[in-house]
Amino acid sequence: MLGTGLRNCLLNNFQPLASRTDKGELWENTVFRMIADKIGADSIQY
């Protein structure tokens, strides 16, 4: 995911997921992108 990779690069944080403090945010972004790719980001409301 480009957004996550760019975020990690800007934060200079490439630690394994198990040792990250922001893993919840990373998972949320991953799930959002998977749903958005299937139904379109404009269709998602939360």
Secondary structure as a PSIPRED ss2 file (coil, helix, strand):
# PSIPRED VFORMAT (PSIPRED V4.0)

   1 M C   1.000  0.000  0.000
   2 L H   0.000  1.000  0.000
   3 G H   0.000  1.000  0.000
   4 T H   0.000  1.000  0.000
   5 G H   0.000  1.000  0.000
   6 L H   0.000  1.000  0.000
   7 R H   0.000  1.000  0.000
   8 N H   0.000  1.000  0.000
   9 C H   0.000  1.000  0.000
  10 L H   0.000  1.000  0.000
  11 L H   0.000  1.000  0.000
  12 N C   1.000  0.000  0.000
  13 N C   1.000  0.000  0.000
  14 F C   1.000  0.000  0.000
  15 Q C   1.000  0.000  0.000
  16 P C   1.000  0.000  0.000
  17 L H   0.000  1.000  0.000
  18 A H   0.000  1.000  0.000
  19 S H   0.000  1.000  0.000
  20 R C   1.000  0.000  0.000
  21 T C   1.000  0.000  0.000
  22 D C   1.000  0.000  0.000
  23 K H   0.000  1.000  0.000
  24 G H   0.000  1.000  0.000
  25 E H   0.000  1.000  0.000
  26 L H   0.000  1.000  0.000
  27 W H   0.000  1.000  0.000
  28 E H   0.000  1.000  0.000
  29 N H   0.000  1.000  0.000
  30 T H   0.000  1.000  0.000
  31 V H   0.000  1.000  0.000
  32 F H   0.000  1.000  0.000
  33 R H   0.000  1.000  0.000
  34 M H   0.000  1.000  0.000
  35 I H   0.000  1.000  0.000
  36 A H   0.000  1.000  0.000
  37 D H   0.000  1.000  0.000
  38 K H   0.000  1.000  0.000
  39 I H   0.000  1.000  0.000
  40 G C   1.000  0.000  0.000
  41 A H   0.000  1.000  0.000
  42 D H   0.000  1.000  0.000
  43 S H   0.000  1.000  0.000
  44 I C   1.000  0.000  0.000
  45 Q C   1.000  0.000  0.000
  46 Y C   1.000  0.000  0.000
